[in-house]
Amino acid sequence: MPKVTMIPATINPLTHLPKVAAQKRRVAGYARVSTDSDEQFTSYEAQVDYYTKFIQSKPEWDFVKVYTAYRNTMGFCIMDEIHDNFRH
């Protein structure tokens, strides 16, 4: 019987990137509040803090930013992003 030699794939068929090059996954968080009460602001800060720390704790992830959504005084949903000077 002939001897068969298995040659492992070197290219990921989904990403078309070399399998040996371990790339970090770029990850962003999303936080939202629906009212402007003080409790919601605390919740908002807690969400941003939680997702920032959680994403940054994963060595295989590359933290991008935390996106946010909130309702303004007229009830419209506003999309925003947290800038570096807001994070503690």
N, C-alpha and C positions, 0 to 999 in steps of 0.2 A: 504494500500500500504506500502511495506517495506521501511524503511529509508536507503538511500544510503550515505555512508561516502566517500568523495573523499580524497585519500591519494596522495599528490603531489610527483612527482619523486624527488629523492635526487641525482641521478647520471645523468650527461649530456650524452645522447646517442651517441653524436659525439666524445667527448673527453674522455669519461669514467672517468671523474673526478667528484668529488662531486660538486653539484651546489652551495653549500654554500661557497666553497673556491674560491673566486674571484681571478683568476690568471691574472697577467699582460701579455699582448701580447708583445713578443720581436719583436722590429721593427728596421730595418736598413734603411739608406738612400742611394741614388745612385746619383752621380754627374758625368758629363762628359763634356769634351771639345774636339773639333776636330782639332784645330790649336794651334800653340804656340804663337799667337799674344798677345800683352799686354791686349787687350780688353777681350780676352778669359780667361786670367788668372784672371782678375777681376771678370768675370762671374763665373769662377770656385770657387773662394773664396766665392762669394755671394751665390752660390748654396749650398756649404758645410755649411755655416753659417745658411742659411734659413732652411735646412732640420734638422740640429742639434737642433736649437731652436724650430722648429715646433714639432718634435717628443718628445722632452723633456717637452713641454708644455702640453702634454696629460697625465694626472695622471694614466690612465689605460694602458699606454704603458711603456715598459722598453726599453730605448735607448740602442742599441747594438754598432753600429759604422756607419760611412759613407763610403761606397765603392766608388771608383772613377775609371774612365777610361779616358785615354788620348792617343793621337797619338804621337809617338816619331818622331825623325827627319827622320827616314826611312819610316814613314807612317804606322807603325804597331801599333795596338791598344794594350795598356798596361793596365792591371787591377791592381789596387793598393788599399790600404786602408789608410784612414787618421788616423794617430796616435794621441794620446792625446796631445802630445807636439805641434802639429800643430794648434789645436783649440785655439781660443782666449777666 
